[in-house]
Amino acid sequence: LGSSVSDDQLIKAGASIESSPDFIKSADILLCVNLPDAKILSELKSGTVVIGQISPYENKNAIADAAGKGLT
């Protein structure tokens, strides 16, 4: 399923499109559909904002761990 906005349009608007997992360590905001796995969460820096449908009632421990690391 594709987006109605092309990658070129996003880049022209200032977005950066990365395929390498290296960007995770410097991300200020992480947009996701579901809660990322523990490895990804562990690589995020403190202060990173995670936005997505993270199912808080199903992921209480993971969310508590992320909050303890300073993720919001």
Disulfide bonds with the S-S distance in Angstrom:
none
